[in-house]
Amino acid sequence: MMSLRLRLSLTLGAAFALIWALAAAWMLSDLRNQMMFSLDQRLVASARMVAGLMEQLPALPSKGEGTHFSAEQLNIPGGMACQVSSLRGEILARSHTDPQQTLEAEKMGFHDQMIDGAPWRSFTLARGDLRITTADRQIEREALNMSILLAASVPVGVALLGCLCLLWLGIGQGLAPLNRMRDALMRRSADSLEPLQIQPLPSELQPLLDTQNQLLQRIGKTIERERRLTGDAAHELRSPLTAIKTHLQVARMTDGAARDQSLARAEEGADRLHRTLEQLLLLARVEGSLSF
């Protein structure tokens, strides 16, 4: 059978693990949302920065492939794509990290789109007759999110393992009084019925100790009654047996009426012995049915 310490550890450990898992899932979900919000705000800030830069540059050509700028020239973070287009959809400028396919700039604000078979997150800002679109790859977002989740999960896992270890030690310390009670009972001899004295003892275990001592007291009283019953039975049986033996010896040494009289008295002694045995058996049954 599973030990009490192991059972408590598994039960409380499972409860702790569930609570920690729920708390960690909540925390990591909130962390992911905050990170995605920060990345979206980075797209917004980059689009506004490019819009301010476009206002300071000479007028861009309205036809052709558009002017290519580096990420440093457009002052946008690496790994992001930037596209400047007119209201008619003509590409006026793009960064060198831009994908081969044109970024969709019809919808203002945030938009998820597929470009070259890969998911992108984009933001389009309208400034005058220009549309500035910034975008980054969803796969890079998920990679960043995974690295942050792993970095945040390690302390949570270590803290959970530490709590489980402390829980195991705490349960062992809490069960120490039970171990002391067990050791005290194992050290006692078979005929020792004195009350147990274990100090200090938690209040939850004091009723158990009191019940154990009451049981030892009842066992002691029962053994004492059995000893008295055995002594009384030996005394009550000794006299009839002695009388029967005496009458049989007399009958063996005599003849006639004296022999018959001795045999009759021996028979009376046997009847008396039988009645005594019946009374002792009845007394044993009565005492056995009582609860001490």
Stockholm file with secondary structure:
# STOCKHOLM 1.0

chainA/1-292         MMSLRLRLSLTLGAAFALIWALAAAWMLSDLRNQMMFSLDQRLVASARMVAGLMEQLPALPSKGEGTHFSAEQLNIPGGMACQVSSLRGEILARSHTDPQQTLEAEKMGFHDQMIDGAPWRSFTLARGDLRITTADRQIEREALNMSILLAASVPVGVALLGCLCLLWLGIGQGLAPLNRMRDALMRRSADSLEPLQIQPLPSELQPLLDTQNQLLQRIGKTIERERRLTGDAAHELRSPLTAIKTHLQVARMTDGAARDQSLARAEEGADRLHRTLEQLLLLARVEGSLSF
#=GR chainA/1-292 SS CCCHHHHHHHHHHHHHHHHHHHHHHHHHHHHHHHHHHHHHHHHHHHHHHHHHHHHHSCCCCSSSSCEEECTTTTTCCTTEEEEEEETTSCEEEEETTCCSSCCCCSSCEEEEEEETTEEEEEEEEEETTEEEEEEEEHHHHHHHHHHHHHHHHHHHHHHHHHHHHHHHHHHHHHTHHHHHHHHHHHHSCTTCCCCCCCCSCCTTTHHHHHHHHHHHHHHHHHHHHHHHHHHHHHHHHHHHHHHHHHHHHHHHHCCTHHHHHHHHHHHHHHHHHHHHHHHHHHHHHHHHHSCC
#=GC SS_cons         CCCHHHHHHHHHHHHHHHHHHHHHHHHHHHHHHHHHHHHHHHHHHHHHHHHHHHHHSCCCCSSSSCEEECTTTTTCCTTEEEEEEETTSCEEEEETTCCSSCCCCSSCEEEEEEETTEEEEEEEEEETTEEEEEEEEHHHHHHHHHHHHHHHHHHHHHHHHHHHHHHHHHHHHHTHHHHHHHHHHHHSCTTCCCCCCCCSCCTTTHHHHHHHHHHHHHHHHHHHHHHHHHHHHHHHHHHHHHHHHHHHHHHHHCCTHHHHHHHHHHHHHHHHHHHHHHHHHHHHHHHHHSCC
//
